[in-house]
Amino acid sequence: MQPLASISSLASAGGPRSAGWQAQLRVDYVVNKVAQTHRGQNEDQVKQALNDQLRVFGVVPNAKQMAIYAKAISALPEIPPTGHR
């Protein structure tokens, strides 16, 4: 599965960076991870997963932005289980 947002371009770009660029990388990483594991689930569950995982990375989530991400992720179709047994 392809990530929703590209973080490699931010990480590899040289030169001056704006304040908070590391926090944004962490947010992008967590949103991509949660989008793969919680898609199609209830918005509250997605929001909780985002909040929990962002705090692990030392990021205090913005409530409005997390609500937007949670709504988008919960609207995604669930990934069907693989044929592995």
Stockholm file with secondary structure:
# STOCKHOLM 1.0

chainA/1-85         MQPLASISSLASAGGPRSAGWQAQLRVDYVVNKVAQTHRGQNEDQVKQALNDQLRVFGVVPNAKQMAIYAKAISALPEIPPTGHR
#=GR chainA/1-85 SS CCCSSCCHHHHHCCSCCCTTHHHHHHHHHHHHHHHHHSTTSCHHHHHHHHHHHHHHTTCCCCHHHHHHHHHHHHHSCCCCCCSCC
#=GC SS_cons        CCCSSCCHHHHHCCSCCCTTHHHHHHHHHHHHHHHHHSTTSCHHHHHHHHHHHHHHTTCCCCHHHHHHHHHHHHHSCCCCCCSCC
//
